[in-house]
Amino acid sequence: MDRFELVTRHMEEVVTEEELREVLKKKHPTAYIGYAPTGTLHIGHFATIRKLADFLEAGLKVKFLIADLHAHLDDEKTPFELLDARSEYYEEGVRGMMDAAGVDQSKLEFVRGSEFQLERNYVLDVLRMAADTTLSRCQRAASEVVRFGDAPKLGGFIYPLMQSEDVVALKADIAYGGIDQRGIYMLSRELLPNLGYKKPVCIFAPLLPGLTGGKMSASEPGSKIDILDPPQEIFRKVEKAYCPAGVKEENGVLAYLEHLLFPLIEARGRCFVVKRDEKYGGDIEYKSYEEVERDFMSGALHPQDLKRAVAEEIVRILEPIRKRFEGKEDLLKRAYPHLKRT
């Protein structure tokens, strides 16, 4: 597999492919991804993080930004006094996901936004961008990421400008994130050349749908699996997932399998095993997602059998992360003092 294919496989969109091919002529171009430490980490984050292994294998330098100030600017999703604790929790959780996904952390750099986002040149560039765009343009760019509401706060409009400047401050050739980040990075590509900087190449990962159908939502706990959910909770959520026989659209179980589980299974040289009673045909092994989808759509694979196998794989993948947090209950309590955990 060549370098370009390795960097772009399993991705939703590249802006632009021609620019990426040019960037990949460098020996070690730099890519960055940023997470704002707001709500608890869930399996949707895992689907994005496992891609970093491909970046590193392709010879990219990778920087992981814990965007702590962004978490407060976004409608105060994280109170200012909880920023440090949540940033610590996010780094611990992300490192656990990286271990589980086979990401070599020795070749990766973690950085917090507050370490550089208050520097003079950074602030000056953000102010210059603020003079070069409108409130409506900023809101439109960040609408898939920032919570604006009926009375939007100023922080939400500053958010996409800072994210644009992060590309410059981190000396990134490539901005990587979920497809919900597209609006912000398209704004970056508009504004940064006005300050004399290059447009970033943008690589977007697909977003997993919610288990209950439609978009994954923090306000609907059943739509997502937390990285620290216990096995019984994972089985319960997958059991209730939207997965009608022969239906692919908004089917979170199939999406988890395609975008999260199979890339990890294939990387380990394994097969996806569906356990079934002998009277229903016995156990079956799948070497590719396409084989599973074919059988599911034809009716040869029952939704309940698929759900059980997917839940077992998720439990297997997340178990090392749960173990990593054993004895660190105080960190969770400090980061999310009002969160009830099982």
Order of alpha helices (4+ residues) and beta strands (2+ residues): alpha-beta-alpha-beta-alpha-alpha-beta-alpha-alpha-beta-alpha-alpha-alpha-beta-alpha-beta-alpha-alpha-alpha-beta-beta-alpha-alpha-alpha
